Amino acid sequence: MMNGYAHETGDYQTALKYLDSSFYLSKAAGNMTLQATNYGDKADVMMEMKNFPEARRLADSCLIINKITGNPENIANAYALIYQISMRSEQYKDAVDAMNSYIEIQGSLTNAEKSKAINELEQKYNKSKNEKTIKELAQQKRIYILLAVAGLFALIGLAFFIRQQSLKNKQKIMETEQRLNRARMNPHFFFNALSSLQSFAMEGNDGKSIASNLSKFSHIMRETLESTYKEYVTIEQETEFLTEYLQLQKIRFPQKFSFQIHIADSIEPEYTLIPSMILQPFIENSIEHGFSGINYPGEINLNFEKVNTELQIKITDNGKGLSVTGKENSEHISRASQIIRDRIYLLNIKLKTKASFSIDNNSSGKGVVVLIKLPFIDKDKQGG
């Protein structure tokens, strides 16, 4: 914990001292899981200090120990750390290998969870069926007992039906969450952004700008990966993420568009929560498709406003609009709509709210208007 505090405040030397103490105690206790965590934390510190060879060595040690202990989630996290180090040290082949391993483990975890749920359901069903057979054989002698058993099994059948419905709802929630994890961000963006950064570097731009843009790309990649584990983010975090995303897109499309983000004074962005990764797909659609083929500068406006007990988010652009979009754009809009529809579905189930969204052509001019209505969620009331 003390290492984490020092790390977050940028005091990396102090973080290393605390990690050394933790190494000593975890080795003395023979706690391999904690040792792997220490290696991973130290690799993270070394990465921030730009000591990439040492960071990679420590991350490999973290991976080896996690493979010994056999926890798939910890192994996946180790590959994610190796990916980040490889990206920041420009070892792109290693980054691709680490990402492929991460995706493979995540897929196996999903299949294992499904198999476990099915096996548990079959066991419970077989147990219920066996109990029913035993009771029927034991109670055939008396009619009134048979009637009682019939009533009893009617209740069991009702309970089983209710449970089946509950399992179906849980399965639907699980499938929704899995679909969101697969659709975190369009993978073409990462390849196109890396290509643009490569061109940017070859054009003779100064090293400081290149490093800054690579840092933005790395942060976007990290936030995208970590969004799997984040149910909510603050408006402040989301706007910082979107700003970096839009700045990288401006490298790909110079002079193509401008953007503005406005937050009403009645909103405290550092304390107001929204579901993660619901805005980026619509902004990506404006840039990639809405502004495609236009002969005037594109504009994107993102506004956050509090209306009674609701948080209203409006995304507008001055692109081609919905009526003239082709199949590709329609598919992308469908993808963006599915992502926010899934997010809102999970939000309404958990908080019992009536969040909603709409997508229409801009009645006051060119482009599209996306209006998202969410419950106003305070960070402190959600437990931080």
Kinemage of the C-alpha trace (Angstrom):
@kinemage 1
@onewidth
@group {chain A} dominant
@subgroup {mainchain}
@vectorlist {calphas} color= white
{ca met a 1} P 0.000 0.000 0.000
{ca met a 2} L 2.839 2.408 0.809
{ca asn a 3} L 4.456 1.541 -2.530
{ca gly a 4} L 1.172 2.330 -4.270
{ca tyr a 5} L 0.935 5.720 -2.578
{ca ala a 6} L 4.539 6.598 -3.467
{ca his a 7} L 3.961 5.401 -7.047
{ca glu a 8} L 0.846 7.529 -7.526
{ca thr a 9} L 2.634 10.618 -6.181
{ca gly a 10} L 5.606 10.078 -8.515
{ca asp a 11} L 8.088 9.284 -5.713
{ca tyr a 12} L 9.543 6.256 -7.498
{ca gln a 13} L 12.680 5.860 -5.357
{ca thr a 14} L 10.559 5.605 -2.205
{ca ala a 15} L 8.245 3.157 -4.003
{ca leu a 16} L 11.253 0.946 -4.790
{ca lys a 17} L 12.338 0.967 -1.108
{ca tyr a 18} L 8.899 -0.171 0.036
{ca leu a 19} L 8.862 -2.866 -2.649
{ca asp a 20} L 12.252 -4.155 -1.459
{ca ser a 21} L 10.809 -4.488 2.057
{ca ser a 22} L 7.778 -6.306 0.678
{ca phe a 23} L 10.068 -8.640 -1.312
{ca tyr a 24} L 11.932 -9.564 1.881
{ca leu a 25} L 8.748 -10.282 3.856
{ca ser a 26} L 7.001 -12.220 1.057
{ca lys a 27} L 10.062 -14.422 0.466
{ca ala a 28} L 10.401 -15.077 4.211
{ca ala a 29} L 6.754 -16.106 4.348
{ca gly a 30} L 7.040 -18.192 1.158
{ca asn a 31} L 4.124 -16.288 -0.395
{ca met a 32} L 4.658 -16.734 -4.157
{ca thr a 33} L 1.522 -14.830 -5.133
{ca leu a 34} L 2.715 -11.746 -3.262
{ca gln a 35} L 6.191 -12.168 -4.759
{ca ala a 36} L 4.686 -12.108 -8.250
{ca thr a 37} L 2.732 -8.969 -7.321
{ca asn a 38} L 5.939 -7.339 -6.090
{ca tyr a 39} L 7.732 -8.148 -9.342
{ca gly a 40} L 4.834 -6.674 -11.318
{ca asp a 41} L 4.698 -3.494 -9.183
{ca lys a 42} L 8.457 -3.015 -9.452
{ca ala a 43} L 8.288 -3.501 -13.228
{ca asp a 44} L 5.587 -0.815 -13.354
{ca val a 45} L 7.818 1.591 -11.393
{ca met a 46} L 10.800 0.864 -13.657
{ca met a 47} L 8.597 1.465 -16.699
{ca glu a 48} L 7.621 4.895 -15.360
{ca met a 49} L 11.338 5.583 -14.754
{ca lys a 50} L 11.923 4.550 -18.423
{ca asn a 51} L 14.273 1.722 -17.394
{ca phe a 52} L 12.613 -0.556 -19.912
{ca pro a 53} L 15.139 -3.473 -19.908
{ca glu a 54} L 14.864 -3.841 -16.117
{ca ala a 55} L 11.094 -3.384 -16.298
{ca arg a 56} L 10.840 -6.198 -18.859
{ca arg a 57} L 13.077 -8.494 -16.771
{ca leu a 58} L 10.896 -7.948 -13.694
{ca ala a 59} L 7.689 -8.427 -15.697
{ca asp a 60} L 9.026 -11.746 -17.041
{ca ser a 61} L 9.724 -12.856 -13.436
{ca cys a 62} L 6.166 -11.889 -12.512
{ca leu a 63} L 4.863 -13.992 -15.429
{ca ile a 64} L 7.000 -17.029 -14.514
{ca ile a 65} L 5.810 -17.078 -10.875
{ca asn a 66} L 2.170 -16.591 -11.905
{ca lys a 67} L 2.500 -19.543 -14.277
{ca ile a 68} L 3.819 -21.620 -11.369
{ca thr a 69} L 0.926 -20.629 -9.083
{ca gly a 70} L -1.448 -21.208 -12.018
{ca asn a 71} L -3.915 -18.320 -11.578
{ca pro a 72} L -5.110 -17.478 -15.156
{ca glu a 73} L -6.198 -13.931 -14.265
{ca asn a 74} L -2.787 -13.130 -12.779
{ca ile a 75} L -1.080 -14.612 -15.854
{ca ala a 76} L -3.267 -12.435 -18.119
{ca asn a 77} L -2.388 -9.336 -16.054
{ca ala a 78} L 1.323 -10.157 -16.413
{ca tyr a 79} L 0.945 -10.307 -20.213
{ca ala a 80} L -0.896 -6.966 -20.139
{ca leu a 81} L 2.042 -5.441 -18.204
{ca ile a 82} L 4.546 -6.857 -20.729
{ca tyr a 83} L 2.424 -5.347 -23.500
{ca gln a 84} L 2.573 -1.881 -21.909
{ca ile a 85} L 6.341 -2.078 -21.406
{ca ser a 86} L 6.871 -3.269 -24.989
{ca met a 87} L 4.719 -0.477 -26.392
{ca arg a 88} L 6.506 2.228 -24.440
{ca ser a 89} L 9.926 0.806 -25.385
{ca glu a 90} L 8.792 0.487 -29.038
{ca gln a 91} L 9.225 -3.300 -29.051
{ca tyr a 92} L 6.128 -3.764 -31.153
{ca lys a 93} L 6.597 -7.450 -32.005
{ca asp a 94} L 6.830 -8.290 -28.280
{ca ala a 95} L 3.757 -6.118 -27.720
{ca val a 96} L 1.758 -8.054 -30.338
{ca asp a 97} L 2.841 -11.417 -28.859
{ca ala a 98} L 1.886 -10.307 -25.339
{ca met a 99} L -1.500 -9.019 -26.532
{ca asn a 100} L -2.252 -12.291 -28.334
{ca ser a 101} L -1.434 -14.264 -25.173
{ca tyr a 102} L -3.626 -11.924 -23.103
{ca ile a 103} L -6.586 -12.341 -25.471
{ca glu a 104} L -6.147 -16.146 -25.564
{ca ile a 105} L -6.206 -16.434 -21.757
{ca gln a 106} L -9.233 -14.115 -21.464
{ca gly a 107} L -11.079 -16.302 -23.977
{ca ser a 108} L -10.253 -19.486 -22.051
{ca leu a 109} L -11.487 -17.878 -18.816
{ca thr a 110} L -14.811 -17.041 -20.452
{ca asn a 111} L -15.254 -20.616 -21.747
{ca ala a 112} L -14.337 -22.079 -18.343
{ca glu a 113} L -16.928 -19.913 -16.591
{ca lys a 114} L -19.627 -21.011 -19.024
{ca ser a 115} L -18.733 -24.707 -18.601
{ca lys a 116} L -18.777 -24.371 -14.821
{ca ala a 117} L -22.212 -22.725 -14.849
{ca ile a 118} L -23.623 -25.463 -17.122
{ca asn a 119} L -22.160 -28.268 -14.973
{ca glu a 120} L -23.546 -26.760 -11.786
{ca leu a 121} L -26.994 -26.452 -13.361
{ca glu a 122} L -26.940 -30.080 -14.548
{ca gln a 123} L -25.900 -31.312 -11.094
{ca lys a 124} L -28.697 -29.374 -9.407
{ca tyr a 125} L -31.204 -30.640 -11.962
{ca asn a 126} L -30.137 -34.292 -11.516
{ca lys a 127} L -30.251 -33.920 -7.743
{ca ser a 128} L -33.761 -32.477 -7.924
{ca lys a 129} L -34.904 -35.282 -10.259
{ca asn a 130} L -33.514 -38.005 -7.982
{ca glu a 131} L -35.178 -36.499 -4.929
{ca lys a 132} L -38.479 -36.377 -6.793
{ca thr a 133} L -38.265 -40.100 -7.732
{ca ile a 134} L -37.495 -41.139 -4.146
{ca lys a 135} L -40.411 -39.167 -2.738
{ca glu a 136} L -42.870 -40.561 -5.304
{ca leu a 137} L -41.913 -44.194 -4.501
{ca ala a 138} L -42.128 -43.616 -0.746
{ca gln a 139} L -45.530 -41.911 -0.792
{ca gln a 140} L -47.560 -44.135 -3.169
{ca lys a 141} L -49.351 -46.008 -0.290
{ca arg a 142} L -51.686 -43.259 0.754
{ca ile a 143} L -53.743 -41.064 -1.500
{ca tyr a 144} L -53.640 -38.004 0.730
{ca ile a 145} L -49.836 -38.246 0.805
{ca leu a 146} L -49.792 -38.483 -2.983
{ca leu a 147} L -51.883 -35.335 -3.181
{ca ala a 148} L -49.549 -33.608 -0.766
{ca val a 149} L -46.562 -34.719 -2.819
{ca ala a 150} L -48.269 -33.459 -5.998
{ca gly a 151} L -48.722 -30.067 -4.362
{ca leu a 152} L -45.158 -30.151 -3.125
{ca phe a 153} L -43.782 -30.878 -6.565
{ca ala a 154} L -45.969 -28.188 -8.046
{ca leu a 155} L -44.210 -25.773 -5.740
{ca ile a 156} L -40.826 -27.276 -6.652
{ca gly a 157} L -41.656 -26.908 -10.330
{ca leu a 158} L -42.608 -23.283 -9.790
{ca ala a 159} L -39.409 -22.677 -7.855
{ca phe a 160} L -37.410 -24.402 -10.587
{ca phe a 161} L -39.096 -22.245 -13.246
{ca ile a 162} L -38.344 -19.087 -11.267
{ca arg a 163} L -34.749 -20.212 -10.857
{ca gln a 164} L -34.474 -20.924 -14.584
{ca gln a 165} L -35.667 -17.409 -15.319
{ca ser a 166} L -33.129 -16.062 -12.848
{ca leu a 167} L -30.339 -18.068 -14.516
{ca lys a 168} L -31.410 -16.793 -17.929
{ca asn a 169} L -31.258 -13.206 -16.676
{ca lys a 170} L -27.815 -13.803 -15.181
{ca gln a 171} L -26.668 -15.396 -18.431
{ca lys a 172} L -27.960 -12.406 -20.384
{ca ile a 173} L -26.048 -10.045 -18.090
{ca met a 174} L -22.900 -12.154 -18.479
{ca glu a 175} L -23.228 -12.200 -22.276
{ca thr a 176} L -23.763 -8.426 -22.275
{ca glu a 177} L -20.616 -7.892 -20.198
{ca gln a 178} L -18.630 -10.210 -22.489
{ca arg a 179} L -19.886 -8.368 -25.571
{ca leu a 180} L -18.770 -5.072 -24.014
{ca asn a 181} L -15.311 -6.488 -23.264
{ca arg a 182} L -14.916 -7.562 -26.902
{ca ala a 183} L -16.053 -4.149 -28.190
{ca arg a 184} L -13.897 -1.893 -26.003
{ca met a 185} L -12.447 -0.048 -29.004
{ca asn a 186} L -12.171 -0.572 -32.744
{ca pro a 187} L -8.790 -2.354 -33.249
{ca his a 188} L -8.262 -0.487 -36.540
{ca phe a 189} L -7.730 2.693 -34.542
{ca phe a 190} L -4.655 1.280 -32.800
{ca phe a 191} L -3.041 0.121 -36.038
{ca asn a 192} L -3.858 3.386 -37.826
{ca ala a 193} L -2.646 5.467 -34.879
{ca leu a 194} L 0.667 3.577 -34.757
{ca ser a 195} L 1.088 4.071 -38.511
{ca ser a 196} L 0.421 7.808 -38.124
{ca leu a 197} L 2.890 8.070 -35.255
{ca gln a 198} L 5.481 6.291 -37.396
{ca ser a 199} L 4.920 8.778 -40.229
{ca phe a 200} L 5.004 11.611 -37.722
{ca ala a 201} L 8.417 10.423 -36.515
{ca met a 202} L 9.796 9.965 -40.054
{ca glu a 203} L 8.858 13.517 -40.989
{ca gly a 204} L 11.556 14.794 -38.634
{ca asn a 205} L 9.382 16.023 -35.782
{ca asp a 206} L 11.126 16.702 -32.492
{ca gly a 207} L 11.618 13.854 -30.058
{ca lys a 208} L 9.620 15.558 -27.325
{ca ser a 209} L 6.463 15.626 -29.461
{ca ile a 210} L 6.974 12.012 -30.515
{ca ala a 211} L 7.429 10.919 -26.891
{ca ser a 212} L 4.349 12.890 -25.837
{ca asn a 213} L 2.175 11.301 -28.518
{ca leu a 214} L 3.488 7.811 -27.743
{ca ser a 215} L 2.667 8.438 -24.103
{ca lys a 216} L -0.886 9.421 -25.085
{ca phe a 217} L -1.213 6.272 -27.198
{ca ser a 218} L 0.088 4.115 -24.346
{ca his a 219} L -2.354 5.732 -21.905
{ca ile a 220} L -5.277 5.161 -24.285
{ca met a 221} L -4.261 1.509 -24.712
{ca arg a 222} L -3.954 1.048 -20.945
{ca glu a 223} L -7.307 2.689 -20.211
{ca thr a 224} L -8.931 0.521 -22.888
{ca leu a 225} L -7.544 -2.652 -21.320
{ca glu a 226} L -8.430 -1.580 -17.789
{ca ser a 227} L -11.984 -0.647 -18.810
{ca thr a 228} L -12.746 -4.366 -18.534
{ca tyr a 229} L -12.512 -4.007 -14.755
{ca lys a 230} L -14.026 -0.525 -14.421
{ca glu a 231} L -17.776 -0.210 -14.114
{ca tyr a 232} L -17.708 3.579 -13.790
{ca val a 233} L -15.264 6.428 -14.414
{ca thr a 234} L -15.496 10.085 -13.423
{ca ile a 235} L -16.360 12.707 -16.028
{ca glu a 236} L -12.881 14.120 -15.426
{ca gln a 237} L -11.245 10.780 -16.295
{ca glu a 238} L -13.472 10.273 -19.332
{ca thr a 239} L -12.811 13.753 -20.759
{ca glu a 240} L -9.051 13.369 -20.233
{ca phe a 241} L -9.198 10.033 -22.080
{ca leu a 242} L -11.285 11.518 -24.918
{ca thr a 243} L -8.993 14.554 -25.215
{ca glu a 244} L -5.945 12.318 -25.692
{ca tyr a 245} L -7.904 10.154 -28.129
{ca leu a 246} L -8.997 13.189 -30.174
{ca gln a 247} L -5.478 14.647 -30.187
{ca leu a 248} L -4.143 11.393 -31.656
{ca gln a 249} L -6.926 11.403 -34.235
{ca lys a 250} L -5.908 14.942 -35.231
{ca ile a 251} L -2.442 13.563 -36.071
{ca arg a 252} L -4.135 11.083 -38.413
{ca phe a 253} L -6.453 13.745 -39.873
{ca pro a 254} L -4.655 17.126 -39.634
{ca gln a 255} L -6.849 20.156 -40.307
{ca lys a 256} L -9.812 17.780 -40.710
{ca phe a 257} L -11.785 18.658 -37.583
{ca ser a 258} L -11.847 20.514 -34.284
{ca phe a 259} L -13.462 19.576 -30.985
{ca gln a 260} L -14.821 21.222 -27.864
{ca ile a 261} L -15.771 19.733 -24.487
{ca his a 262} L -18.050 21.718 -22.194
{ca ile a 263} L -19.050 20.766 -18.641
{ca ala a 264} L -21.805 22.764 -16.923
{ca asp a 265} L -20.886 24.642 -13.742
{ca ser a 266} L -23.466 22.611 -11.797
{ca ile a 267} L -21.357 19.455 -12.336
{ca glu a 268} L -18.238 18.509 -10.386
{ca pro a 269} L -16.399 16.380 -12.976
{ca glu a 270} L -14.030 14.785 -10.467
{ca tyr a 271} L -16.963 13.466 -8.372
{ca thr a 272} L -19.566 12.599 -11.026
{ca leu a 273} L -19.582 9.031 -12.404
{ca ile a 274} L -20.648 7.672 -15.784
{ca pro a 275} L -20.374 4.145 -17.247
{ca ser a 276} L -16.980 3.670 -18.899
{ca met a 277} L -16.407 3.628 -22.681
{ca ile a 278} L -19.860 4.820 -23.838
{ca leu a 279} L -18.876 8.065 -25.606
{ca gln a 280} L -15.788 7.099 -27.629
{ca pro a 281} L -17.612 4.910 -30.227
{ca phe a 282} L -19.876 7.816 -31.293
{ca ile a 283} L -16.962 10.266 -31.487
{ca glu a 284} L -15.015 7.704 -33.530
{ca asn a 285} L -17.983 7.388 -35.895
{ca ser a 286} L -18.029 11.167 -36.458
{ca ile a 287} L -14.315 11.236 -37.335
{ca glu a 288} L -14.029 8.059 -39.369
{ca his a 289} L -17.321 8.259 -41.259
{ca gly a 290} L -19.273 11.456 -40.577
{ca phe a 291} L -16.411 13.650 -41.826
{ca ser a 292} L -15.442 11.317 -44.678
{ca gly a 293} L -15.663 13.091 -48.039
{ca ile a 294} L -16.812 16.502 -46.722
{ca asn a 295} L -15.146 19.642 -48.122
{ca tyr a 296} L -15.382 21.766 -44.972
{ca pro a 297} L -13.843 21.582 -41.479
{ca gly a 298} L -15.538 19.102 -39.171
{ca glu a 299} L -16.641 20.056 -35.662
{ca ile a 300} L -17.353 17.839 -32.648
{ca asn a 301} L -19.032 19.228 -29.539
{ca leu a 302} L -19.404 17.271 -26.307
{ca asn a 303} L -21.621 18.790 -23.584
{ca phe a 304} L -22.360 17.582 -20.042
{ca glu a 305} L -25.390 19.094 -18.303
{ca lys a 306} L -27.357 18.325 -15.142
{ca val a 307} L -31.141 18.395 -15.619
{ca asn a 308} L -33.043 17.749 -12.370
{ca thr a 309} L -31.742 14.345 -11.211
{ca glu a 310} L -30.405 13.393 -14.638
{ca leu a 311} L -27.038 13.788 -16.310
{ca gln a 312} L -27.559 14.628 -19.972
{ca ile a 313} L -24.674 14.151 -22.401
{ca lys a 314} L -24.980 15.538 -25.916
{ca ile a 315} L -22.562 14.735 -28.761
{ca thr a 316} L -23.024 16.761 -31.962
{ca asp a 317} L -21.093 16.935 -35.224
{ca asn a 318} L -21.518 18.735 -38.539
{ca gly a 319} L -20.773 15.725 -40.753
{ca lys a 320} L -22.840 14.015 -43.440
{ca gly a 321} L -25.610 12.905 -41.090
{ca leu a 322} L -27.581 9.658 -41.009
{ca ser a 323} L -29.576 10.056 -44.212
{ca val a 324} L -26.563 9.884 -46.547
{ca thr a 325} L -24.422 7.324 -44.734
{ca gly a 326} L -23.479 4.106 -46.502
{ca lys a 327} L -23.430 0.534 -45.285
{ca glu a 328} L -20.058 0.932 -43.526
{ca asn a 329} L -21.226 3.924 -41.530
{ca ser a 330} L -24.517 2.223 -40.686
{ca glu a 331} L -22.613 -0.756 -39.328
{ca his a 332} L -20.415 1.510 -37.239
{ca ile a 333} L -23.439 3.388 -35.867
{ca ser a 334} L -25.007 0.005 -35.070
{ca arg a 335} L -21.819 -0.999 -33.207
{ca ala a 336} L -21.782 2.257 -31.216
{ca ser a 337} L -25.493 1.878 -30.448
{ca gln a 338} L -24.999 -1.713 -29.256
{ca ile a 339} L -22.203 -0.663 -26.880
{ca ile a 340} L -24.266 2.076 -25.206
{ca arg a 341} L -27.404 -0.109 -25.246
{ca asp a 342} L -25.490 -2.786 -23.325
{ca arg a 343} L -24.069 -0.260 -20.867
{ca ile a 344} L -27.473 1.264 -20.194
{ca tyr a 345} L -29.062 -2.192 -19.822
{ca leu a 346} L -26.563 -3.134 -17.079
{ca leu a 347} L -26.903 0.280 -15.433
{ca asn a 348} L -30.718 0.122 -15.314
{ca ile a 349} L -30.655 -3.403 -13.844
{ca lys a 350} L -28.180 -2.522 -11.105
{ca leu a 351} L -29.509 0.917 -10.105
{ca lys a 352} L -33.168 0.354 -11.149
{ca thr a 353} L -33.102 3.551 -13.245
{ca lys a 354} L -34.488 4.557 -16.644
{ca ala a 355} L -31.395 5.663 -18.513
{ca ser a 356} L -31.829 6.068 -22.290
{ca phe a 357} L -30.245 7.446 -25.460
{ca ser a 358} L -31.237 8.631 -28.943
{ca ile a 359} L -29.458 9.233 -32.285
{ca asp a 360} L -30.925 11.685 -34.825
{ca asn a 361} L -29.944 14.024 -37.595
{ca asn a 362} L -29.220 17.537 -36.388
{ca ser a 363} L -32.424 19.512 -36.992
{ca ser a 364} L -30.549 22.833 -36.773
{ca gly a 365} L -27.997 21.968 -39.479
{ca lys a 366} L -25.658 19.287 -40.758
{ca gly a 367} L -24.537 16.255 -38.816
{ca val a 368} L -25.818 13.996 -36.062
{ca val a 369} L -26.977 14.559 -32.481
{ca val a 370} L -26.533 11.831 -29.852
{ca leu a 371} L -28.394 12.480 -26.588
{ca ile a 372} L -27.646 10.251 -23.595
{ca lys a 373} L -29.700 10.471 -20.382
{ca leu a 374} L -28.166 8.900 -17.286
{ca pro a 375} L -28.871 8.978 -13.548
{ca phe a 376} L -26.716 11.520 -11.741
{ca ile a 377} L -24.234 9.334 -9.791
{ca asp a 378} L -22.084 10.866 -7.075
{ca lys a 379} L -18.698 9.193 -6.572
{ca asp a 380} L -18.815 9.481 -2.739
{ca lys a 381} L -22.252 7.833 -2.552
{ca gln a 382} L -20.946 4.905 -4.624
{ca gly a 383} L -18.193 4.204 -2.121
{ca gly a 384} L -15.395 6.087 -3.948
